[in-house]
């Protein structure tokens, strides 16, 4: 009885059934809340564990170098020790400053400099350097993202050596070291502040991005073709045979590019203008992948580079040279029969650079320097607007029979005194190329040859030696004329505007445009008149506008097309519209340029996602270029 009384005192509510039910329900709720709390805590703990595992897996996938690290050896180049000022050896860490013994420099007058990552080492130390060139990774240790020009750079991971037996990874380790041991320190340092490396004296860039044109340092190049053979166009081979030969000789191919890649195919003509081609190639090899930089020569034309990029859906072309080089590359692009041809930008390295001027790329290497150097140029290429350029075919016929293969014109055609000056300069360049070492001296030589032409009055009978017909109508050549020019663009002979759209005129002619499928015909009254045109003291005489032009030569006369001159025997020059080419225009100079650049990128992405096809993209680009320019 006493025990029951004690239990009743401890649990008085149990004597009341209602209260006992409430107590049991409260305990059940408390237990349920506790169980749910424990379950929620366990779920969150498991979720955090899974999230950490996923992050770890993602990091391991993001950094395949952790699993397949392939050391890249330094690419040592001999340099004068005088360029080692303020540098330390990467092995012994001692200063590279030359030690002088009185007026003499120490006997060890050379050092090793890595052209890939920029480090320096004594000749006796370089063999002990770690074979892990830093150009393949950035400061975080992740795989290189190729820097600010990632869309323009052809990644070595997407360049495969043909006929290799070791698979894709083997092709990377064997071929990429050769091709891209130069995807380089600038890629790593451009994300910070670009700086001059090891006193470079080629076409380099100082810390402010300016160009330094000096004596070139011979840089390495990639042999993309079989070294036993070279490619030279032969009249006995048709286009199909040439492609088969190129395919057999090709050593590398481009595979699996990311959808947003827009790699830049570069062509350099080292004989253009002041002949800085070697220096330009050295510098562009440093900024880009050497596999995408091609040097044009008599034995290797643009066909080699275009064939190498033939399977790339979206790429751009940069031509480093003059107007003649641009025409050479445009002719090669025409022959490739692209459904949507690649647009072309120009690094002006010639003498006149007239097409580069109207596309706002500048009149020479000096203008590229003023715009910010090669890095700024690459930035402008990536964000350039696509525009259209009319191309014209010039057939040379006599009595209805074509005398030779047709030529193609992009800028202008000249007959008479201006072509004579160009021909004299061309012959002088062939005889003494060392005289054409900079753009200023080139223009001095042009002025000298022009002064000679003023004195001899070679073309006093010119009006009676030519007949001009425009759209079937005979055009009267003025009696004081010593030359006739047919212009497609608003720049001639280094920036002269022959048609002068902006000036007030009281004739019935329309403004000039480079994509209206119409040419302008003007006359000039001698080389003295040309000189006054250069300084803006005179203007050319407008003769006609039209789509079809015939110039009959009744005597042997000098002729030039885009600065390429020759001496032509009596014939008829028949000029007709050939087609239109996609060109890149520097968008910073046009109010609507940035809009055009954005629309171009949108259309390329739409083609990549199969929203439109290549022919539709081409038609839309043409329509956009016509409306926005």
C-alpha positions as CSV (number, residue, x, y, z in Angstrom):
1,X,0.0,0.0,0.0
2,X,2.8,2.4,0.8
3,X,4.4,1.6,-2.6
4,X,1.2,2.4,-4.5
5,X,0.9,5.6,-2.5
6,X,4.4,6.7,-3.5
7,X,3.8,5.9,-7.2
8,X,0.6,7.9,-7.0
9,X,2.4,10.8,-5.5
10,X,5.0,10.7,-8.3
11,X,2.5,10.3,-11.1
12,X,-0.6,11.9,-9.9
13,X,-1.9,12.4,-13.4
14,X,-2.1,8.7,-14.1
15,X,-5.1,8.5,-11.8
16,X,-6.9,10.7,-14.3
17,X,-7.2,9.0,-17.8
18,X,-7.5,12.3,-19.7
19,X,-4.3,13.6,-18.2
20,X,-2.5,10.4,-18.9
21,X,-3.4,10.5,-22.6
22,X,-2.1,14.1,-22.8
23,X,1.2,13.1,-21.1
24,X,1.7,10.2,-23.5
25,X,0.9,12.4,-26.5
26,X,3.5,15.0,-25.3
27,X,6.1,12.3,-24.9
28,X,5.4,11.0,-28.4
29,X,5.7,14.5,-30.0
30,X,8.9,15.1,-28.1
31,X,10.3,11.8,-29.3
32,X,9.2,12.5,-32.9
33,X,10.8,16.0,-32.9
34,X,14.0,14.5,-31.5
35,X,14.0,11.8,-34.2
36,X,13.4,14.3,-37.0
37,X,16.2,16.6,-35.6
38,X,18.6,13.7,-35.7
39,X,17.5,12.7,-39.2
40,X,17.9,16.3,-40.5
41,X,21.3,16.6,-38.9
42,X,22.4,13.3,-40.5
43,X,21.0,14.4,-43.9
44,X,22.9,17.7,-43.8
45,X,26.1,15.9,-42.7
46,X,25.8,13.4,-45.6
47,X,25.0,16.3,-48.0
48,X,28.1,18.1,-46.9
49,X,30.2,15.0,-47.4
50,X,28.8,14.4,-50.9
51,X,29.4,18.1,-51.8
52,X,33.0,17.9,-50.6
53,X,33.5,14.7,-52.6
54,X,32.0,16.3,-55.7
55,X,34.3,19.3,-55.3
56,X,37.3,17.0,-55.0
57,X,36.3,15.0,-58.1
58,X,35.8,18.3,-60.0
59,X,39.2,19.5,-59.0
60,X,40.8,16.3,-60.1
61,X,39.0,16.5,-63.5
62,X,39.9,20.1,-63.9
63,X,43.5,19.5,-63.4
64,X,44.6,16.5,-65.5
65,X,48.2,17.6,-65.0
66,X,47.9,16.1,-61.5
67,X,47.4,12.7,-63.2
68,X,49.3,13.1,-66.4
69,X,52.0,15.6,-65.8
70,X,54.2,16.0,-68.8
71,X,57.3,18.1,-68.0
72,X,58.1,20.6,-70.8
73,X,61.8,21.3,-71.3
74,X,63.1,24.8,-71.6
75,X,63.8,26.1,-75.1
76,X,67.2,27.6,-74.6
77,X,68.5,30.3,-77.0
78,X,71.9,32.0,-76.9
79,X,71.8,35.6,-75.9
80,X,74.4,38.3,-75.4
81,X,75.3,38.7,-71.7
82,X,74.6,42.4,-72.1
83,X,70.9,41.6,-72.2
84,X,71.1,39.8,-68.8
85,X,71.1,43.0,-66.8
86,X,68.9,42.9,-63.7
87,X,68.3,39.2,-64.2
88,X,69.3,36.3,-62.0
89,X,70.2,32.8,-63.0
90,X,67.3,30.4,-62.4
91,X,69.7,27.7,-61.2
92,X,72.4,29.3,-59.0
93,X,70.4,32.5,-58.4
94,X,73.4,34.7,-59.0
95,X,73.2,37.9,-61.0
96,X,73.5,37.7,-64.8
97,X,75.1,41.2,-65.0
98,X,78.3,41.0,-67.1
99,X,81.5,41.1,-65.0
100,X,84.0,43.6,-66.5
101,X,87.8,43.2,-66.3
102,X,88.9,46.8,-66.9
103,X,87.7,47.8,-70.3
104,X,87.1,44.1,-71.3
105,X,84.1,42.0,-70.6
106,X,84.4,38.6,-69.0
107,X,85.1,35.7,-71.5
108,X,81.7,34.1,-70.7
109,X,79.9,36.6,-72.9
110,X,76.8,34.6,-73.6
111,X,73.9,33.3,-71.5
112,X,71.0,30.9,-72.1
113,X,67.5,32.4,-72.3
114,X,64.3,30.4,-72.5
115,X,62.3,31.7,-75.4
116,X,59.2,30.0,-73.9
117,X,59.0,31.2,-70.3
118,X,61.6,33.9,-70.2
119,X,64.0,32.6,-67.5
120,X,67.7,33.0,-67.9
121,X,70.7,30.8,-66.9
122,X,74.4,30.7,-67.2
123,X,75.8,28.4,-69.9
124,X,77.3,26.2,-67.2
125,X,74.0,26.1,-65.2
126,X,71.3,25.6,-67.9
127,X,71.9,21.8,-68.1
128,X,71.0,21.6,-64.4
129,X,67.7,23.6,-64.7
130,X,64.5,21.8,-63.8
131,X,62.8,20.5,-67.0
132,X,59.5,22.0,-66.1
133,X,58.9,25.2,-68.2
134,X,56.3,27.4,-66.5
135,X,54.5,28.3,-69.7
136,X,52.1,25.4,-69.4
137,X,50.6,26.5,-66.1
138,X,49.6,29.7,-64.3
139,X,50.1,30.8,-60.8
140,X,47.3,28.7,-59.4
141,X,48.6,25.4,-60.7
142,X,45.6,24.8,-62.9
143,X,45.9,24.0,-66.6
144,X,46.8,27.1,-68.7
145,X,43.7,29.0,-69.8
146,X,45.7,30.7,-72.7
147,X,45.2,34.2,-71.2
148,X,43.1,37.1,-72.6
149,X,43.5,35.9,-76.2
150,X,42.2,32.3,-75.5
151,X,39.7,32.5,-78.4
152,X,42.4,33.5,-80.9
153,X,45.1,31.1,-79.7
154,X,45.2,27.6,-81.2
155,X,45.6,25.5,-78.1
156,X,48.2,22.8,-78.4
157,X,45.8,20.3,-76.8
158,X,43.8,20.5,-80.0
159,X,46.7,19.9,-82.4
160,X,47.4,16.3,-83.2
161,X,50.3,14.8,-85.0
162,X,49.3,12.6,-87.9
163,X,50.5,9.0,-88.3
164,X,51.3,8.8,-84.6
165,X,51.0,5.4,-82.9
166,X,50.7,6.4,-79.3
167,X,47.1,7.8,-79.4
168,X,46.0,11.3,-78.5
169,X,47.9,11.7,-75.3
170,X,51.1,10.5,-77.0
171,X,50.5,13.0,-79.8
172,X,50.2,15.8,-77.2
173,X,53.4,14.8,-75.4
174,X,55.4,14.3,-78.6
175,X,53.9,17.0,-80.9
176,X,52.8,19.6,-78.5
177,X,56.3,20.1,-77.1
178,X,57.5,20.9,-80.6
179,X,54.4,23.0,-81.6
180,X,53.6,24.7,-78.4
181,X,56.6,24.8,-76.2
182,X,55.9,28.5,-76.9
183,X,52.4,28.8,-75.5
184,X,54.4,31.1,-73.4
185,X,55.1,33.3,-70.5
186,X,53.2,36.2,-72.0
187,X,50.0,34.0,-71.8
188,X,50.7,33.8,-68.1
189,X,51.7,37.4,-67.6
190,X,49.1,39.1,-69.8
191,X,46.5,38.5,-67.0
192,X,48.7,40.8,-65.0
193,X,50.7,43.7,-66.5
194,X,52.5,42.8,-69.7
195,X,56.2,43.5,-69.5
196,X,59.3,43.4,-71.6
197,X,61.2,40.1,-71.2
198,X,65.0,39.9,-71.1
199,X,65.7,43.0,-73.2
200,X,64.0,41.7,-76.4
201,X,65.0,43.8,-79.4
202,X,62.8,42.3,-82.2
203,X,59.3,43.5,-82.8
204,X,58.6,43.4,-79.1
205,X,56.4,45.2,-76.8
206,X,57.5,47.4,-74.0
207,X,55.7,47.6,-70.7
208,X,53.2,50.0,-72.3
209,X,52.5,47.6,-75.2
210,X,54.4,49.6,-77.8
211,X,56.2,48.1,-80.7
212,X,60.0,48.1,-80.9
213,X,61.2,47.4,-84.4
214,X,64.9,46.5,-84.5
215,X,67.2,43.7,-85.5
216,X,65.3,40.4,-85.4
217,X,66.2,37.5,-83.3
218,X,65.6,34.3,-85.3
219,X,62.8,32.5,-83.7
220,X,61.8,28.9,-84.1
221,X,59.1,27.8,-86.5
222,X,56.9,24.8,-86.8
223,X,57.5,22.5,-89.8
224,X,53.9,21.5,-90.6
225,X,54.8,19.9,-93.9
226,X,57.1,17.0,-94.8
227,X,60.6,18.5,-94.7
228,X,61.6,16.7,-97.8
229,X,59.1,18.6,-99.9
230,X,57.8,22.2,-100.3
231,X,54.6,23.3,-101.8
232,X,54.8,25.4,-104.9
233,X,51.9,26.1,-107.2
234,X,52.3,24.5,-110.6
235,X,50.3,25.3,-113.7
236,X,50.2,21.6,-114.5
237,X,48.3,20.7,-111.3
238,X,44.6,21.2,-110.8
239,X,43.1,22.2,-107.5
240,X,42.2,18.6,-106.6
241,X,45.7,17.4,-107.2
242,X,47.1,20.2,-105.0
243,X,44.8,19.2,-102.1
244,X,46.0,15.6,-102.4
245,X,49.6,16.7,-102.2
246,X,48.9,18.9,-99.3
247,X,47.1,16.1,-97.5
248,X,50.0,13.7,-98.0
249,X,52.5,16.2,-96.7
250,X,50.5,17.5,-93.7
251,X,52.1,16.6,-90.4
252,X,49.4,17.9,-88.0
253,X,45.7,18.4,-87.8
254,X,43.3,20.4,-85.7
255,X,40.7,18.4,-83.7
256,X,37.9,19.0,-81.2
257,X,38.1,22.8,-80.8
258,X,35.7,24.2,-78.2
259,X,32.6,25.9,-79.7
260,X,33.7,29.4,-78.7
261,X,37.1,29.2,-80.3
262,X,38.0,31.7,-83.0
263,X,41.6,30.8,-83.8
264,X,43.6,33.3,-85.8
265,X,45.5,32.1,-88.9
266,X,48.4,34.4,-89.5
267,X,50.3,35.0,-92.8
268,X,53.5,37.0,-92.9
269,X,55.3,38.3,-96.0
270,X,58.7,39.2,-94.7
271,X,59.5,41.0,-98.0
272,X,56.7,43.6,-97.7
273,X,57.5,47.2,-97.0
274,X,60.5,47.7,-94.7
275,X,61.0,43.9,-94.5
276,X,60.3,43.4,-90.8
277,X,58.8,40.0,-91.4
278,X,61.3,38.1,-89.4
279,X,60.8,40.3,-86.3
280,X,57.0,40.1,-86.7
281,X,57.1,36.4,-86.9
282,X,59.3,36.2,-83.7
283,X,56.8,38.3,-81.8
284,X,53.7,36.6,-83.0
285,X,55.2,33.2,-82.3
286,X,55.6,34.6,-78.7
287,X,52.0,35.8,-78.4
288,X,50.2,32.9,-80.3
289,X,50.9,29.3,-81.1
290,X,53.7,29.0,-83.7
291,X,51.5,26.4,-85.5
292,X,49.1,29.1,-86.5
293,X,51.8,31.5,-87.9
294,X,52.8,31.0,-91.6
295,X,55.5,32.7,-93.6
296,X,54.7,33.3,-97.2
297,X,57.3,32.6,-99.9
298,X,57.7,31.6,-103.5
299,X,57.7,27.9,-102.3
300,X,54.9,28.1,-99.7
301,X,51.8,30.1,-100.4
302,X,48.6,30.7,-98.3
303,X,47.2,27.3,-99.5
304,X,49.2,25.5,-96.8
305,X,47.8,27.4,-93.9
306,X,44.2,27.4,-95.3
307,X,44.4,23.6,-95.8
308,X,45.6,23.2,-92.2
309,X,42.6,25.3,-90.9
310,X,40.2,23.8,-93.5
311,X,38.2,21.9,-90.9
312,X,38.0,24.7,-88.4
313,X,34.3,26.1,-88.5
314,X,35.1,29.6,-87.3
315,X,38.5,31.2,-87.7
316,X,39.9,34.6,-88.7
317,X,42.8,35.5,-90.9
318,X,45.5,38.1,-90.2
319,X,47.7,39.2,-93.1
320,X,51.0,40.9,-92.1
321,X,52.1,42.6,-95.3
322,X,51.1,45.1,-98.0
323,X,48.2,45.4,-100.3
324,X,49.7,42.8,-102.7
325,X,50.0,40.3,-100.0
326,X,46.3,40.8,-99.0
327,X,45.3,40.2,-102.6
328,X,47.4,37.0,-102.7
329,X,45.7,35.6,-99.6
330,X,42.2,36.7,-100.8
331,X,42.8,34.9,-104.1
332,X,43.8,31.7,-102.2
333,X,40.6,32.0,-100.0
334,X,38.5,32.2,-103.1
335,X,40.0,29.0,-104.5
336,X,39.1,27.1,-101.3
337,X,35.4,27.5,-102.0
338,X,34.4,28.1,-98.3
339,X,30.7,28.1,-97.8
340,X,31.3,31.0,-95.4
341,X,34.8,32.4,-96.0
342,X,36.8,33.6,-93.0
343,X,37.0,37.4,-92.5
344,X,40.5,39.0,-92.9
345,X,42.3,41.6,-90.8
346,X,45.5,43.4,-91.8
347,X,48.6,44.3,-89.9
348,X,50.0,47.0,-92.2
349,X,53.6,46.1,-93.0
350,X,53.7,47.3,-96.7
351,X,54.5,50.7,-98.2
352,X,51.1,52.2,-99.0
353,X,48.8,50.0,-96.9
354,X,45.7,51.6,-98.5
355,X,43.3,48.8,-97.7
356,X,44.5,48.7,-94.1
357,X,43.8,52.4,-93.9
358,X,40.2,52.3,-95.0
359,X,39.6,49.4,-92.6
360,X,41.1,51.5,-89.8
361,X,44.1,49.2,-89.1
362,X,46.5,52.1,-89.7
363,X,49.0,53.0,-92.3
364,X,52.1,51.1,-91.0
365,X,53.8,49.6,-88.1
366,X,54.1,53.0,-86.5
367,X,50.3,53.4,-86.4
368,X,50.0,49.9,-84.8
369,X,52.4,51.2,-82.1
370,X,50.4,54.3,-81.5
371,X,47.2,52.2,-81.1
372,X,48.9,50.1,-78.4
373,X,51.1,47.5,-80.0
374,X,50.5,43.9,-81.0
375,X,48.5,43.0,-77.9
376,X,46.0,45.8,-78.6
377,X,45.9,44.7,-82.2
378,X,44.9,41.2,-81.2
379,X,42.2,42.6,-78.9
380,X,40.9,44.7,-81.8
381,X,40.8,41.7,-84.1
382,X,38.8,39.7,-81.6
383,X,36.2,42.5,-81.3
384,X,36.3,43.7,-85.0
385,X,33.3,44.2,-87.1
386,X,32.8,42.2,-90.3
387,X,32.4,44.3,-93.5
388,X,32.3,43.7,-97.2
389,X,34.9,44.4,-99.9
390,X,34.1,44.3,-103.6
391,X,36.6,42.3,-105.7
392,X,37.1,42.9,-109.4
393,X,38.5,40.7,-112.2
394,X,40.8,42.3,-114.7
395,X,41.0,40.3,-118.0
396,X,43.7,41.1,-120.5
397,X,42.5,40.5,-124.0
398,X,43.4,41.4,-127.5
399,X,41.1,40.9,-130.5
400,X,38.7,38.9,-128.3
401,X,41.5,36.5,-127.2
402,X,42.6,36.4,-123.5
403,X,46.4,36.9,-123.4
404,X,47.0,35.6,-119.9
405,X,45.3,34.5,-116.7
406,X,43.0,37.2,-115.3
407,X,44.2,39.3,-112.4
408,X,42.1,40.5,-109.4
409,X,41.8,44.0,-108.0
410,X,40.8,45.0,-104.5
411,X,42.0,48.7,-104.3
412,X,42.7,50.3,-107.6
413,X,44.0,50.0,-111.2
414,X,46.4,52.6,-112.7
415,X,47.6,53.2,-116.2
416,X,50.2,55.8,-117.1
417,X,52.5,58.0,-114.9
418,X,51.5,56.5,-111.5
419,X,52.2,53.0,-112.7
420,X,55.5,54.1,-114.2
421,X,56.7,55.4,-110.7
422,X,55.5,52.1,-109.1
423,X,57.3,50.1,-111.8
424,X,60.6,52.0,-111.3
425,X,60.4,51.4,-107.5
426,X,59.6,47.7,-108.0
427,X,62.7,47.3,-110.2
428,X,64.8,49.2,-107.7
429,X,63.5,47.0,-104.9
430,X,64.4,43.8,-106.8
431,X,67.9,45.1,-107.5
432,X,68.7,46.7,-104.1
433,X,66.3,45.3,-101.4
434,X,68.6,46.6,-98.6
435,X,67.5,50.2,-99.5
436,X,63.9,49.5,-98.4
437,X,64.6,49.3,-94.7
438,X,61.8,51.5,-93.4
439,X,58.6,53.1,-94.6
440,X,60.0,56.7,-94.6
441,X,62.8,55.8,-96.9
442,X,60.4,54.0,-99.2
443,X,58.4,57.2,-99.6
444,X,61.6,59.2,-100.2
445,X,62.5,56.8,-103.0
446,X,58.9,57.2,-104.4
447,X,59.4,61.0,-104.4
448,X,62.7,60.7,-106.1
449,X,61.3,58.5,-108.9
450,X,58.3,60.9,-109.2
451,X,60.6,63.9,-109.7
452,X,62.4,62.1,-112.5
453,X,59.1,61.5,-114.3
454,X,58.2,65.2,-114.0
455,X,61.4,66.1,-115.9
456,X,61.1,63.6,-118.8
457,X,57.4,64.1,-119.7
458,X,57.1,60.5,-120.9
459,X,53.3,60.6,-121.1
460,X,52.6,63.8,-123.0
461,X,50.7,61.7,-125.6
462,X,48.8,59.7,-123.1
463,X,45.2,60.9,-124.0
464,X,45.7,59.6,-127.5
465,X,47.2,56.2,-126.4
466,X,44.2,55.0,-124.4
467,X,40.4,54.7,-124.8
468,X,38.1,54.4,-121.8
469,X,34.6,52.8,-121.9
470,X,32.3,52.7,-118.8
471,X,29.1,50.6,-119.0
472,X,29.3,50.8,-122.8
473,X,29.7,54.5,-123.0
474,X,33.0,56.1,-124.3
475,X,34.6,58.5,-121.8
476,X,36.6,61.4,-123.0
477,X,40.1,61.5,-121.5
478,X,41.3,65.1,-120.8
479,X,44.1,66.4,-122.9
480,X,46.3,67.2,-119.9
481,X,45.9,63.7,-118.5
482,X,49.0,61.5,-118.0
483,X,47.3,58.7,-116.2
484,X,43.9,57.1,-115.6
485,X,42.9,55.5,-112.3
486,X,40.1,53.1,-111.5
487,X,39.4,53.1,-107.7
488,X,37.4,50.7,-105.5
489,X,38.4,52.2,-102.1
490,X,38.9,55.6,-100.7
491,X,42.7,55.4,-100.3
492,X,45.4,55.5,-102.9
493,X,49.2,55.7,-102.7
494,X,49.4,55.9,-99.0
495,X,46.2,57.6,-98.1
496,X,45.2,59.9,-101.0
497,X,41.4,60.1,-101.3
498,X,40.8,60.3,-105.1
499,X,37.0,60.7,-105.0
500,X,36.7,62.8,-101.8
501,X,33.2,62.0,-100.7
502,X,33.2,64.6,-98.0
503,X,33.9,67.5,-100.3
504,X,31.2,69.6,-101.9
505,X,30.8,68.6,-105.5
506,X,28.4,69.9,-108.2
507,X,28.4,66.9,-110.5
508,X,25.9,64.0,-110.6
509,X,28.2,61.3,-109.2
510,X,27.3,59.2,-106.2
511,X,29.6,58.8,-103.1
512,X,32.2,56.1,-103.3
513,X,31.7,52.8,-101.4
514,X,33.8,49.7,-101.3
515,X,30.8,47.4,-101.4
516,X,28.4,49.0,-103.8
517,X,29.6,47.0,-106.9
518,X,30.5,50.3,-108.6
519,X,34.0,51.6,-109.5
520,X,35.1,55.2,-109.8
521,X,37.3,56.5,-112.7
522,X,39.5,59.6,-112.4
523,X,42.4,61.1,-114.3
524,X,45.6,62.7,-113.1
525,X,47.8,65.2,-115.0
526,X,51.3,64.0,-114.1
527,X,53.5,63.1,-111.2
528,X,53.5,66.8,-110.1
529,X,49.7,66.5,-109.8
530,X,50.2,63.3,-107.7
531,X,52.5,65.2,-105.4
532,X,49.9,67.9,-104.8
533,X,47.3,65.2,-104.2
534,X,49.6,63.8,-101.5
535,X,49.6,67.1,-99.5
536,X,45.9,67.9,-100.2
537,X,46.6,70.9,-102.5
538,X,44.6,69.4,-105.4
539,X,42.1,66.7,-106.3
540,X,41.8,64.2,-109.1
541,X,39.4,64.9,-112.0
542,X,36.2,62.7,-111.8
543,X,35.4,61.0,-115.1
544,X,32.8,58.3,-114.5
545,X,31.3,55.6,-112.3
546,X,30.2,52.2,-113.5
547,X,30.1,48.4,-113.1
548,X,31.9,47.4,-116.3
549,X,35.0,49.2,-117.5
550,X,37.2,48.7,-120.6
551,X,40.6,50.5,-121.1
552,X,42.1,50.0,-124.5
553,X,45.9,50.5,-124.7
554,X,46.9,51.6,-128.1
555,X,50.6,51.7,-127.1
556,X,52.8,49.8,-124.6
557,X,52.2,51.4,-121.2
558,X,52.9,50.7,-117.6
559,X,50.0,49.3,-115.6
560,X,49.6,48.6,-111.9
561,X,47.0,46.7,-109.9
562,X,47.1,47.3,-106.1
563,X,50.7,48.4,-106.2
564,X,51.9,45.5,-108.3
565,X,53.2,47.0,-111.6
566,X,54.2,45.6,-115.0
567,X,54.8,46.9,-118.5
568,X,51.9,46.0,-120.8
569,X,51.9,45.7,-124.6
570,X,48.8,47.0,-126.5
571,X,45.6,45.2,-125.4
572,X,42.3,45.8,-123.7
573,X,41.8,45.7,-119.9
574,X,38.3,44.5,-119.1
575,X,37.3,45.1,-115.5
576,X,34.2,43.3,-114.2
577,X,32.8,42.4,-110.7
578,X,34.2,39.2,-109.4
579,X,32.6,38.8,-106.0
580,X,32.8,40.1,-102.4
581,X,35.1,39.2,-99.6
582,X,34.6,39.4,-95.8
583,X,37.0,41.8,-94.1
584,X,37.5,42.8,-90.5
585,X,37.2,46.5,-89.7
586,X,38.6,48.0,-86.5
587,X,35.4,48.6,-84.5
588,X,36.8,51.4,-82.4
589,X,36.6,53.8,-85.3
590,X,32.9,53.3,-86.1
591,X,29.9,54.2,-84.0
592,X,28.1,51.0,-85.1
593,X,31.2,49.0,-85.1
594,X,30.7,47.4,-81.7
595,X,27.1,46.4,-82.6
596,X,28.3,44.8,-85.8
597,X,31.0,42.9,-83.9
598,X,28.4,41.6,-81.4
599,X,26.0,40.5,-84.1
600,X,28.8,38.7,-85.9
601,X,29.5,36.7,-82.7
602,X,25.8,36.0,-82.3
603,X,25.5,34.6,-85.8
604,X,28.6,32.4,-85.4
605,X,27.2,31.0,-82.2
606,X,23.9,30.4,-83.9
607,X,25.7,28.4,-86.6
608,X,27.6,26.4,-84.0
609,X,24.3,25.5,-82.3
610,X,22.8,24.5,-85.7
611,X,20.1,27.3,-85.6
612,X,21.3,28.5,-89.0
613,X,23.7,26.9,-91.6
614,X,26.8,28.4,-93.1
615,X,25.2,29.8,-96.2
616,X,22.5,31.5,-94.1
617,X,25.2,33.0,-91.8
618,X,27.0,34.3,-94.9
619,X,23.9,36.0,-96.3
620,X,23.1,37.5,-92.9
621,X,26.6,38.8,-92.4
622,X,26.5,40.4,-95.9
623,X,23.2,42.1,-95.1
624,X,24.4,43.3,-91.7
625,X,27.7,44.7,-93.2
626,X,25.8,46.6,-95.9
627,X,23.3,48.1,-93.4
628,X,25.7,49.0,-90.6
629,X,28.5,50.5,-92.7
